[in-house]
């Protein structure tokens, strides 16, 4: 337990509510596009762009804002804008305006993940950051399990507008909880923010504007891009793959639930970190395991349906478990190896993942049109493993970030949460 950081649990509860509200809102957006606006396949592609592209385009802005302002202030502001844009969805009457509001909401949500990482690295001691990141990941995994069920029930009983209203309630609660996780008074907050802003202005004047994307962040982004591309390549095609292989409709729900349960278990298991800093191997290992599981799934699709269903459930449970470990390792890698650029590294990692989520489905659709379902998984898993092996050979399992030393101070003081012990 983080006994000396009781305010963190208030923050954690706010993050959980924000995640539930975000997932319910996402499902409502898909339903509104499909049923209110009769979206065609191309319209859904544009909707996907509106959901993913804005945070990518705002990467540099997100990093600067998260570096120069208190993390709780950034989160409250981002969630407040999310609340307003979500409410606007209730009255939008045409599809172009709907896309514009969705894009604005997506841009606001792009600030939340880097701000959360900054919060932990700035107000939790190094020895307890692993536990804090695991708890945040657990909250997100639980939200992925609870939100679709809650959103589906509300949509079935009351309609899509009421589903949006439920998401508004969760987001509003999240704003209150995250604001309450601020320990210091408003005046001290403002003074601390101005001090940090001035310090950041001096510290963030690199001679080369691309200097951030050198050193330890390069293998991090390569691992993240490869891992996200692997999953995104088959997400949209997977229901069709199951149908073409003769599986029942219930199998899709089973494997999704198993993946979510794996994510919960992966968040609960301790990281087993020693006193040394997180190595690149901590990122490569879970990503390589996922690649191996994809190859195994390719073999499972060649088996009869009965053992195939059970083995698919087990395989997706493993992808959820190692995926959770990978996300936690990425945040720890940033906190320990990139302590002087937490916000920019988090924003870059988020943008890399979203870019792959936008591009990889096209590659997956192409493979699905040319190869069998089994071959698609084998090819994707093999390509991912080869890419990760190349990263390991290029950067080394223990020499991945030696050129970038951690900041001299263990954490950067966040003006809103510099002291979190009560």
PyMOL commands that set and color helices and strands:
alter all, ss='L'
color gray80, all
select helices_A, chain A and resi 6-36+41-57+59-68+71-88+95-123+126-157+160-180+186-203+211-213+216-235+238-244+250-268+281-300+305-337+342-370+373-395
alter helices_A, ss='H'
color red, helices_A
deselect
rebuild
show_as cartoon
